[in-house]
Amino acid sequence: MTLNTHLKIDQTLNGKVLELKVGYAKVALQTSPIMIADEQGLVHGGFIFGAADFTAMAAVNDPFVVLAKSETKFLAPVKEGESVTFKGTITNQEAKRATVEVIGSVGERKVFTGTFYTAVLEKHVLS
């Protein structure tokens, strides 16, 4: 399956698509020094959220998908150098709206969960 959305996103900052199926995406974010927030190597949560959002968009996989709302939980810290794997699955789809559940893990340790509410527009949001 081919990625049809967010084609110009920087995958070094938002994650790299590892697997893509109808209604499902798996994305890996390899954290790096540019992402750290303090001298102890804590990765800023914005990078974790960005990768989770990208995972949700990839699961929907439409060129005109946008995020309408999200409900997220940061469950554990991520340290620079760790790789976070995100799995996003569409759990509800009605017409042009989809709900995507995303789980982020470092190995077996869950670090993030989120529900992403998306909408597919008729044309690009900036058109």
N, C-alpha and C positions, 0 to 999 in steps of 0.2 A: 504494500500500500504506500502511496506517496503523500508526503506532507503537503497540504493545500493552504495553510494559514501561517501567518507570522514568518514568512519566508526570509525576511531581512533581519530577524532577531539575532543578536550576538549570543551564540550558544555557549560561549565560554563564560558568560555572565548569567545566563538563564537556563542552562542545561542543554544537553544533547539528546535528541530522540533516539532511543534504543529499539523501541518496538512500537508499532502502530497497527491497530486493527479497527474495525468499525466499532465506535463507541469506547475505545480504549487506547491509552497511550502510556508508555513507560519512558521516563526521562531521567538522565543522570546529571547531577550537578557536581563537578569536581571543584571543590572550594580552593581558593588561591589567596595569596597575600593581599591582593587588591580588595578583598571582601572583609578583611578584619576590622573590627571596631575598637579594639584595645590592645594593650601590650601583652595580654595573655592569649591572644589568637582567637577570640570569640568572633564568629562570623555574624555580621549584621543580619538581622531578621528580614530585611528588605530583599536580600538575595534569595533567601529561602522562599519567601512569598512569591517573588518573581518567577522562580522555577516552578512552583506549584501552579501558579496562574498559567504559565506556558503549557504545563501538562494538561490542564483543563481545556485550554484552547485547542491543543493538538488532538485531544479525545473527541472533540466536536468536529474538528478538521474541515471547517468551511472558511473560505476566504474572508467572509464578512461577519465572523463571530466576534462578539464583544462581551466583556464581563459586565453584568448588571449589578451584582451584589455577591458578597462572600461572607462566610462565617468560618473563622479559622481558630486553631489552637496550636500554640507552640509548646510542645511537650517536653523538649530537652534541648540543651544548647548544642550547637555545632561548632567544632573547632577547625581552624584553617588546616587544610590538607585532607580532611575527611571528604568522602564521596557520599552524596545523598541521592538515593534512588526514590523517585516519585512514581506512583502508579495512579492513574486517573481513569475512572470508569463512569460512564453515563448511567445514572440510576433512574432518571425520569426524563422523558422527552415528549413534548406536546407541541405540535406545529413547529414554530420557529424558536422555541425555548427548550433548553436542556439543563438539567442539574447534574453536576459532575462531582463525585466524591474523590478526593485526592488524599493519599497517604504518603508521607515522606519518611524514609528510614535510612539510618546508617547501620549497615549490617542488619542485625535483628532488632535494634533499638529504634522504636518509633520516635521521631522528633517533631512531626507535624501532621495534623489532620485538618481537612477543610472541605467545606461544601461551597461549590462555585456555581452561581446561577448565571447562565449565559443566554444571549439572544443572538439570532442570526438575522442580520438586516438585509434589506433588498439591494442596497448598494453600500459602498464604503462609508464609514461613519463621518469622514471628512468631505465627502462629496456633496 
